[in-house]
Each structure stands twice: as C-alpha cells, then as structure tokens.
Amino acid sequence: MLSSIQSENTIAVMGAGSVGCYFGGMLARAGYPVTLIGRPSHVDAIQQKGLLLETLSFTEHVKLKASTDVSDIASARVVLFCVKSTDTLSAAQTMLPHLSPDAIILSLQNGVENAEMLQRVVPQRVIPAVVYVATEMAGPGHLKHHGRGELAVGDSPVSEKLAAKCTEAGVPVQVSTNIVGILWGKLIVNCAYNALSAIAQQPYGKLVEVPGVRELMHTVVTECLAVAEAAGVQVPGDSYEIVRQVSSNMATQYSSTAQDVARGKPNEIDYLNGYVCRQGALLGIPTPVNQTLLTLVKLISTK
C-alpha cells in the first residue's frame, strides 16, 4: 500500500467498528490483505461469512481476516486506527508491543487531538486523517453505508502513495498541508449536529425542521470559529454553509453520539463540544451553547 510495505501490502484495522469496517472492507475488496481487530460478535460473523458490505453502489460479502487478538497487527505495515476517542490512549498502549517498527498509523477518528495523543505513545509515524462517511453496523459482521466515503490525510513523505492506492480501492483521498484546519472543519459539523441528534434521537433532516434549531446551530458554529481563530487555526471553506448542507446531504443519518447514547455506550462528546469548551476556556473565548449541549448529552448519558 505504501513504499514501506510493497513487499507485503498488509493492513490492519484497530477498532473495527463501522468506520474501520468500511475502509478496511473497501481495501480488502480491492485485493489488499486486511486484518480487522474488533469485538467478538463481529469477528465471529466475519470469520464465518466474510464482512457484509451493504453500500450505496454494491452489496457483497468480502473475505478478510478478523481477530480479537491485538497481536495480529504485528505483520501490518499500515494500521487504520479507528477506536473511539475515549479509547485512544488505552488502545495505543495495547497495540504498542505488537507494532512493526516501520508501521505507519493513520488516525481515522473524530475530534482534533487524537493523532497527537497517539503519537505521544507510539514511536511509529502517525498521520492524522479526516473521515467523511456515514455508516453503521447493522448487525454482526454487517456494515451499512449511507453516504460519502472519502478521506483527507495530513501531508507526509508517504501520503501521496497512500492516497493513490486508496483511490484505486474506491476510497478517494485528499492530501492536505492544512489537516488541522480540515479537522476543525469536521469538528464544527460534529459540534453542530452530534449533540442535538443524540438529545432528540432524530436524524439530521428531522432536526432542522424544528423551529430554532438552525439558529442554534449557527451559534454553535460561531463559537467554534471564534475558538479556532484564537488558536491560530485556519478553517477552510464556509462552515455555516457546510453545516447547512449536511441536513440535506445526510438527511437520514443519526450522529455517532446519538447511536452511542441509544445503545448505552460511552460517547465522544468530551472530544467534540467538550474540546471546544476546554480550548475556549484556555483562550478566553466564551462557549455557552457548546457547554449547554455538552452538559445535556452528559445528563442523558447517565440514564
């Protein structure tokens, strides 16, 4: 997949949830040897029948290796790191003894700070990435794709080769020298939608039909942009328009936070609205709406 693995082309996915299964599955479908590291229920189903990829353009079972044993990443030269932000440090420490010295790790996670957190634990190269895909695990070993499916990755000596191979596998990749700004752009969308979708347990299209929601989202974006500017981050594009378009382009999508809350699982709100609030406090920028959404999600998560 990269120059460092031309002899082996081995890929591992650490944290094979919906994001990891989508990108790992697409690469496996293109012929790359992929190992998914995930939960027993998914691993068992994949070992028996393969990974069921139900996408917007095709539905098929993809044969690939799946395991619950982290040591099975040892042969991988590329690791797609897809765990929840809440598990970044613990997962990094777990895989550290098993990583190949020349492995490259791609952080496919929500939030802004994961790649930095990961790099503090592992000596291997970590490349931050921004994920644009709507997916869900519809059942054990069953990935359902609702929309998009591209990545933006940070610039590095190996990023262009990675991008070319991923694009051949049906995963378009943009290489950017402003990956921090792009990460913030995705963060702003998450801050606008994730908490509200979780609180209301509604998809994006339904959310914006409620009077006052678009105005609330506008204020969330304003707070986020103020914090980003104070932090010296250049967020590309028109964040207000991007947020507005999401409700049309992904009308039926529930946020990952909404899915986590509905299933009683830990969620990433501390790394989304919570991150903006923490940075705002450090930089002297008020973030009252983000703080309110953060608190409300924490309240409903304690039921």
C-alpha positions in Angstrom: 0.0 0.0 0.0 3.0 2.3 0.7 6.6 2.2 -0.3 7.4 0.7 3.1 5.1 -2.3 2.5 5.4 -3.0 -1.2 6.7 -6.5 -0.4 3.8 -7.4 2.0 0.9 -4.9 1.4 -0.5 -5.8 4.8 -3.1 -3.6 6.6 -4.7 -3.9 10.0 -7.7 -2.1 11.4 -7.5 -1.3 15.1 -11.1 -0.9 16.3 -13.2 -2.4 13.6 -16.5 -0.6 14.1 -18.4 1.0 11.3 -15.7 3.3 10.1 -12.9 0.7 10.3 -15.1 -2.0 8.6 -16.0 0.4 5.8 -12.4 1.4 4.9 -10.9 -1.9 5.7 -13.6 -3.7 3.7 -13.1 -1.5 0.7 -9.3 -2.1 0.7 -9.8 -5.8 1.2 -12.3 -5.8 -1.7 -9.5 -4.3 -3.8 -7.2 -7.1 -3.0 -5.2 -5.9 -0.1 -4.6 -8.3 2.8 -6.6 -6.8 5.7 -7.0 -7.9 9.3 -9.8 -6.4 11.3 -9.3 -6.2 15.1 -12.7 -6.0 16.7 -15.4 -7.3 19.1 -16.1 -11.0 19.3 -19.6 -10.8 17.8 -18.4 -9.1 14.7 -15.2 -11.2 14.4 -17.2 -14.4 14.7 -19.6 -13.4 11.9 -16.8 -12.2 9.6 -14.8 -15.4 10.1 -17.9 -17.4 9.2 -19.2 -15.5 6.2 -16.9 -12.6 5.5 -17.8 -8.9 6.0 -21.1 -8.0 4.5 -20.7 -4.6 2.8 -24.0 -3.0 2.0 -23.1 0.2 0.2 -24.9 2.6 -2.0 -23.4 1.0 -5.1 -23.0 -2.7 -4.2 -23.8 -5.4 -1.7 -21.4 -8.3 -1.2 -19.6 -10.4 1.3 -15.9 -9.5 1.4 -13.4 -12.1 2.6 -10.8 -10.9 5.0 -9.2 -11.8 8.3 -10.8 -10.8 11.6 -9.5 -11.3 15.1 -10.0 -10.2 18.7 -6.2 -10.6 19.3 -4.3 -7.3 19.1 -1.1 -9.2 18.4 -2.4 -9.9 14.9 -1.4 -6.4 13.9 2.3 -7.4 14.1 2.7 -8.0 10.4 0.8 -4.9 9.3 2.7 -2.0 7.7 -0.3 0.2 7.7 -2.7 0.4 10.7 -6.0 2.2 10.4 -6.6 3.4 13.9 -10.4 3.7 14.3 -11.1 3.4 18.0 -13.3 5.9 19.9 -11.5 9.0 21.1 -12.2 7.8 24.7 -10.1 4.7 24.0 -7.2 6.3 22.1 -4.6 6.1 24.9 -5.5 2.7 26.2 -5.7 1.2 22.6 -2.4 2.8 21.7 -0.7 1.2 24.7 -2.3 -2.1 24.0 -1.0 -2.3 20.4 2.4 -0.7 21.1 4.2 -4.0 21.9 3.0 -5.6 18.7 3.6 -2.8 16.1 6.1 -3.4 13.4 8.9 -0.8 13.7 8.2 0.5 10.2 4.4 0.6 10.5 2.5 3.7 9.6 -0.6 4.6 11.6 -3.5 6.5 10.1 -5.8 8.1 12.7 -9.4 7.8 11.4 -11.1 9.3 14.4 -13.5 12.1 15.4 -12.0 15.1 17.1 -8.9 17.2 16.7 -6.4 15.8 19.2 -6.3 12.1 18.6 -3.2 11.9 16.4 -1.2 13.9 18.9 -2.3 11.7 21.7 -1.4 8.6 19.8 2.0 10.0 18.7 2.9 10.5 22.4 2.5 6.8 23.0 4.0 5.2 19.8 7.3 5.9 18.0 5.9 5.0 14.6 4.7 7.7 12.2 1.2 8.8 12.9 -0.8 10.6 10.2 -4.0 12.5 11.1 -7.0 11.9 8.8 -10.5 13.4 8.5 -13.2 10.9 7.7 -16.2 11.7 5.6 -18.5 8.7 5.6 -21.9 7.8 7.0 -22.0 4.2 8.2 -23.5 1.9 10.8 -23.1 -1.7 11.9 -26.4 -3.1 11.0 -25.6 -6.4 12.7 -22.7 -8.7 13.5 -20.3 -8.5 10.5 -22.8 -6.3 8.6 -21.7 -2.8 7.6 -24.4 -0.5 6.1 -23.1 2.5 4.2 -25.4 5.6 4.0 -23.3 8.1 2.1 -19.9 9.5 1.1 -16.7 7.6 1.8 -13.6 9.8 1.3 -10.7 10.8 3.5 -8.4 13.8 3.9 -5.0 13.0 5.3 -2.0 15.1 6.5 0.9 15.6 4.2 3.9 13.3 4.8 6.5 11.5 2.7 4.2 8.6 2.2 0.8 10.3 2.0 0.6 10.6 -1.8 1.3 6.9 -2.4 -1.3 6.0 0.2 -3.8 8.3 -1.4 -3.2 6.8 -4.8 -3.7 3.2 -3.7 -6.8 4.1 -1.6 -8.4 5.9 -4.5 -7.8 2.8 -6.7 -9.8 0.9 -4.0 -12.7 3.3 -4.3 -11.7 5.5 -1.3 -10.8 9.0 -2.6 -8.1 10.7 -0.5 -7.1 14.4 -0.4 -3.6 15.1 0.9 -3.5 18.4 2.8 -0.9 20.6 4.4 -3.7 22.2 6.5 -5.0 19.0 8.0 -5.5 20.7 11.4 -7.9 23.2 9.7 -9.8 20.4 8.0 -10.0 18.5 11.3 -11.5 21.7 12.8 -13.9 21.9 9.9 -15.2 18.4 10.6 -15.2 19.1 14.4 -17.5 22.1 13.8 -20.0 19.9 11.8 -19.9 17.4 14.7 -20.5 20.1 17.3 -23.5 21.4 15.4 -25.2 18.0 14.8 -23.9 15.3 17.1 -25.3 16.5 20.5 -28.6 17.6 19.1 -29.1 14.3 17.2 -28.3 12.5 20.5 -30.6 14.6 22.6 -33.5 14.3 20.2 -32.7 10.9 18.9 -33.5 12.2 15.5 -31.7 12.2 12.1 -30.2 15.3 10.7 -33.1 16.1 8.3 -35.7 15.9 11.0 -33.6 18.1 13.4 -33.5 21.1 11.2 -37.3 21.0 10.7 -37.8 22.1 14.3 -38.1 25.9 14.7 -34.9 27.4 16.2 -32.6 24.5 15.5 -30.9 26.2 12.6 -30.3 29.3 14.6 -28.9 27.2 17.4 -26.5 25.5 15.1 -25.4 28.9 13.7 -24.4 30.0 17.2 -22.5 26.7 17.8 -20.6 27.4 14.6 -19.9 31.0 15.6 -18.4 29.9 19.0 -16.3 27.2 17.3 -14.9 29.6 14.7 -14.0 32.1 17.4 -12.1 29.4 19.4 -10.3 28.2 16.2 -9.3 31.8 15.3 -7.9 32.4 18.8 -6.0 29.2 18.4 -4.5 30.3 15.1 -6.3 27.7 13.1 -7.4 28.5 9.6 -10.7 26.6 8.9 -11.2 26.2 5.2 -14.5 26.9 3.4 -17.7 28.4 4.7 -18.5 26.5 7.9 -22.0 27.9 8.1 -22.9 26.7 4.6 -21.2 23.4 5.1 -23.3 22.8 8.2 -26.4 23.9 6.4 -25.9 21.4 3.6 -25.3 18.4 5.9 -29.0 18.2 6.8 -29.8 17.8 3.1 -26.9 15.5 2.0 -27.3 13.2 5.1 -30.9 13.7 6.0 -31.4 10.2 7.3 -28.2 10.0 9.3 -28.1 9.8 13.1 -24.9 11.1 14.6 -22.4 8.6 16.1 -23.1 10.2 19.5 -26.9 9.5 19.0 -26.1 5.9 18.2 -23.8 5.5 21.2 -26.4 7.1 23.6 -29.2 4.9 22.2 -27.1 1.8 22.8 -25.9 2.9 26.3 -22.3 3.1 25.2 -19.6 5.7 26.0 -19.7 8.6 23.6 -17.2 11.1 22.3 -18.9 14.3 23.4 -16.0 15.4 25.5 -13.8 15.3 22.4 -16.3 17.3 20.3 -18.3 20.1 22.1 -16.2 19.4 25.2 -12.9 20.0 23.3 -14.2 23.4 22.1 -15.3 24.3 25.6 -11.9 23.4 27.0 -10.0 25.3 24.4 -12.3 28.3 24.7 -11.6 28.4 28.5 -7.9 28.3 27.9 -8.1 31.1 25.3 -10.7 33.3 27.0 -13.4 32.6 24.4 -17.0 32.1 25.8 -18.7 28.9 24.6 -22.0 28.8 26.4 -24.1 27.0 23.7 -21.4 24.3 23.3 -21.3 24.0 27.1 -25.0 23.6 27.3 -25.0 20.8 24.6 -22.1 19.1 26.3 -24.0 19.1 29.7 -27.2 17.9 28.2 -25.6 14.9 26.5 -23.8 14.0 29.7 -27.2 14.2 31.5 -29.0 11.8 29.1 -26.0 9.5 29.1 -26.4 8.8 32.8 -29.9 7.3 32.4 
